[in-house]
Amino acid sequence: MDENRFDKINVLIDTSHWDMMKEFDLGMYEKMMAYREHIFEMLEMDKKRIELILLGMCCIMRSQEAIRLHAERALNFGATKKEIFEVVARSLTTGGIPSYRTASLALKELFMDKNKK
């Protein structure tokens, strides 16, 4: 099993949470990797759409790191900045202004970084 198969799209991510699990509970780690692999093999939807859905979930969780990660992945899979904004804007309906604000700040940083390149 290639545990990084889905992550190999030129996005740097911190995987120390998986490393810690592997160190302290190898059985749990192996089960989680098998679970992740199963989830990532379900590809009826295209990867751009999957990343946009994940982005929406991360907006509600207000996780700037995850918002940036999934927004960048969505861009890498062909999403436009407008599509990403639409997902973030929809977070207002379930997460309110705090979710929208957190996501907007993460996107501002991401879009500024992309403009520098």
Buried (B, 14 or more C-beta within 10 A) or exposed (E): EEBEEBBEEEBEBEEEEBEEBBEEEEEEBBEBBEEBBEEBEEEEEEBBBBBBBBBBBBBBBBBBEBBBBBBBBBBBBEBEBEBBBEBBEBBBEEBEEEBBBBBBEBBEEBBEEEEEE
